[in-house]
Amino acid sequence: MEKIVQIFSNDHVNLDSLPLRYGLHFLHNTTIKLDYDQNTLKEGKKPGRYSIFANFINPQSKKLERGFFILINNFKKDKLDKVITVIRDNTDTEYHLSSVMKDLRESGEITTNDLLEMHPLYKENKLNKHSDLIKYLVDKKNSKSANNIIKISDDTISKLESANIHIDDLEDELDTVNKDSDRKDEVIEALRQRIEELNKISENLNTERSDANEAKRNIDYPSVNWGESTVTTGIFDYWSEVGDFLHIYLLGINQPIRLKNTFKYDYPRALVAAKKLSKGERFDYVTKGIGTFNTHEWFSEILNPQGYSPLAELTHTVLENLQKQTYVPDNIFKIIHATRYPGKVFLEQFNLDWKKDMMILNTDKGWFIDATDPKHGGTEWIEGQTYHNCRVTMTRGNKLPYWLQKNSNLN
């Protein structure tokens, strides 16, 4: 029987199993076709888990390969089954190897490229046990790194043995990204839907206000001179001062509304009000000079800033994803979602008192941050675009969250 299965680029199977066992590594999410005997299919101990022996064509060597595949069915319509891990059928091995090489990679002691280079040794049965891997690495590393490798290996084996891990339970230890990946998609979708809802609310309010008579407007906004001004509702994203202008960005809108500092009475009040707004908060703003200034481009006053954001719960979940993120040694990342957040939101979760806004980047390999100020290395990130030659580093003091930045030699 034939089956098309999904391999995610940031999962254990692509970062560890395929490189070492088959000399394969995919830069992007991909699919492969498996040809298997239905009689080899065995149900796992957990819902949706199962294993098969299958043949497939190695897309690089074009040769026929065979392996023992552990897969998971997500029980979602039109969603392909996902490969958790794979072990060569014709090579003697032991299952501790998968966990050890994964933990070593996540700690930064080895990389996916290192595993690709080790593939010939694995194929020759010279590197098919975790002890073989440790000996190989210790012989190549300095004493400090060698001691760390041994410690990581010992900790991993102890953890596996105490948990009595079996082959069909490997996802818990080998592929924690599986659950996080689904959760990540849920967060992004929930955020997108919430933004749509908030923008729809503001659109309806603006329509109702434009249709209301002057008496009703005066009741709702008694301080506004409706002969010269108008009121618009927006959903706050972030603010910045650029040259002579205060910029207020609204959720889902690339161009800001602006106020020039030559309005010496309006500008200071607007700046104070902008600092009180929270991401996702609904607020009203006044635009003076009807017929001269477009309400989508200009404002003179911010009304009723409360500091309450209906996105607070989603923001907390995003910060938790940053907290769980592990080190990624790769340098190619695809941006799935890029969102600007006030620096103050990092105080409770990470005890980081950052004054400036930060960019939170959801990528195909996890969650990272970057600065927004070019003076501090901040650069533009475009959703859906893949960036090469990036680097991942920890926050100063070896703390979370991890930073994702473009190397300086990039345009």
Salt bridges, closest charged atoms under 4 A:
GLU2 OE2 - LYS33 NZ 3.79
ASP11 OD2 - LYS82 NZ 2.79
ASP16 OD2 - HIS12 ND1 2.80
ASP16 OD1 - ARG105 NE 2.57
GLU65 OE1 - ARG88 NH2 3.11
ASP81 OD2 - LYS3 NZ 3.47
ASP89 OD2 - ARG66 NE 2.77
GLU94 OE2 - HIS130 ND1 3.18
ASP103 OD2 - LYS159 NZ 3.66
GLU106 OE2 - LYS102 NZ 3.07
GLU124 OE1 - LYS126 NZ 3.29
ASP139 OD2 - LYS135 NZ 3.37
ASP155 OD2 - LYS151 NZ 2.87
GLU171 OE1 - ARG49 NH2 2.85
ASP172 OD2 - LYS46 NZ 2.15
GLU173 OE1 - LYS159 NZ 3.56
ASP175 OD2 - LYS82 NZ 3.61
ASP182 OD1 - LYS79 NZ 3.40
GLU186 OE1 - ARG183 NH1 3.33
GLU189 OE2 - ARG192 NH2 2.39
GLU196 OE2 - ARG192 NH1 2.51
GLU197 OE1 - ARG194 NH1 2.98
GLU203 OE2 - LYS200 NZ 3.79
ASP220 OD2 - LYS216 NZ 2.57
ASP237 OD1 - LYS279 NZ 2.52
ASP266 OD1 - ARG269 NH2 3.08
ASP266 OD2 - LYS288 NZ 3.32
ASP284 OD1 - ARG209 NH2 3.79
GLU320 OE2 - HIS316 NE2 3.24
ASP353 OD2 - LYS355 NZ 3.28
ASP357 OD2 - ARG340 NE 3.08
ASP364 OD2 - LYS365 NZ 3.73
ASP373 OD2 - LYS356 NZ 3.74
GLU383 OE2 - HIS337 ND1 3.52
